[in-house]
Amino acid sequence: MAPNDLFGGPLIADPSDLWRRDVAKALVGHFVAPDPLAVAQVQSLRRRVADLEGRVLLLEAELAAREAIAAQLDDDEVALV
């Protein structure tokens, strides 16, 4: 087996080429095979965000209902005077 075949490609003479190769491998690994723990955390965070968004919608609806009731009460008080 030739030295070039040992590492899956030609030997690299320039250290900057070695850095580029390592960065390229890291990027390919990052996009091709994501970390399962990171994927689980992202999914959990997305679920939490969706839950909180739903809660915000409920609170906004409750606030609108309370404001409508308060406005109705104000109108009733004005009619009594």
C-alpha positions, 0 to 999 in steps of 0.5 A, a space after each residue: 500500500 502506497 503512503 498516499 493510499 493510507 490516508 485516502 488521498 495524496 500527502 499534503 505538503 502545505 500545512 494550510 492545505 491540511 487545515 483546509 482539509 480538516 475544516 472541509 471534513 468538519 463541515 461535511 460531518 456537520 451537515 451530513 451526520 448531525 449530533 443526535 443529542 443536538 438534534 434532540 435538544 433542538 426538537 425539544 426547544 422547538 416543542 417548547 417554543 410552540 407550547 409557549 406560542 400557544 400559551 401566548 395566544 390563549 393569554 391574548 384571547 383572554 385579555 381581549 375577552 376581559 377588555 371587551 367585558 370591561 368596555 361593556 361594563 363601562 358602557 353600562 355605567 355610562 347608560 345608568 348615569 
